[in-house]
């Protein structure tokens, strides 16, 4: 699903966001952010990085992370597709 989405849409550029203030990162931004935080791979954020949505290495699902320095995370979905659906429907669990 991740590859399919990015084959069609490469995220937002230059910190643009949707009407709910969520930014889905471009592949370039994912690469830039990768490795900055141990065990967390972000792909999206809310309100200019108030918190980040992404994957925790070695764990299934998608998580939101408020404190990337300590990688304190909360699971928001079982799959990437489910997380994208939550973003599209502005699910309460995102905030």
N, C-alpha and C positions, 0 to 999 in steps of 0.2 A: 504494500500500500504506500509506503514511504517513497519508493522509487516511482510509482505511478503518479503520485501527486507532483513530485518534483520534475517529472518528465513533461507535465502540462503547465505547471506554475512553479516558478522558482522563488517563492516567498516575496516579501516586501523589501524594497531597497531603502536605504537612508532613514531607518527608524520610522517608516510610515506604519500606520496601524489601521485596524478596521474601526467601525463605529462604536465598538465596545472597548476600545483602547488595547486591543491585543495585536501584537505584531508576530507574524510567522516569518522566521528568518530565511534569508536566501542561503543557498549552499555555501557561498563565500563567507557569510557571517558564521554559519555553523562551523566551518573549518577554522575561522579566526578564533572562535571561542573554545574550540575543542582543546582539551588539555589544560585549560586555565584553572579548572576546578577538578579535584580528584574524584574519579568514579561517576561524574555526572556529565551527560551529553545533552545540552539544551538545543531546542529547535524553535522556541517561541517564548515571548514574554508578555507581561501585562504592565501597562503604565510605565514605560521606559525602565524595565527591569525591577519593578517593585517585587515581582517574583517571576521565576522562569519555569517553563514547562519543558520536560525532557525525559531522558532515560537514565536509569541508574545501572551502571555496569554490573552484570551478574544477576540482575533481578528482572522479572517479567513485568511489563506494564509501562505506563507513563505516569510521571510524578510531577508535582509542583514543588518548587524549592524557594523558600524565602531567604535563606541565608547560605549563599553559595560558598562562603568561606568554610563553613562547617558542614555543608551539604545536608542540612536538615530537610528531609523530604516528606511528602504526603502523597500517597497513591491516589490518582484521579481517574484512571481507567485501566482496563486490561490490555487494550491494544492502541496502536497509533490511530487507526481508523476511528475508533470510539472517541479518542481525544479530539480529532478533527471535527467530528460530529458535535461534540460538546462546545467547541469554539464556534462553530456555525450556528448553534442554537442558543449561545450565551448561557450555558448551564451554570447554576449557582455554585456548583462544586469547584469551578475555576477560581473563585475569589475567596 
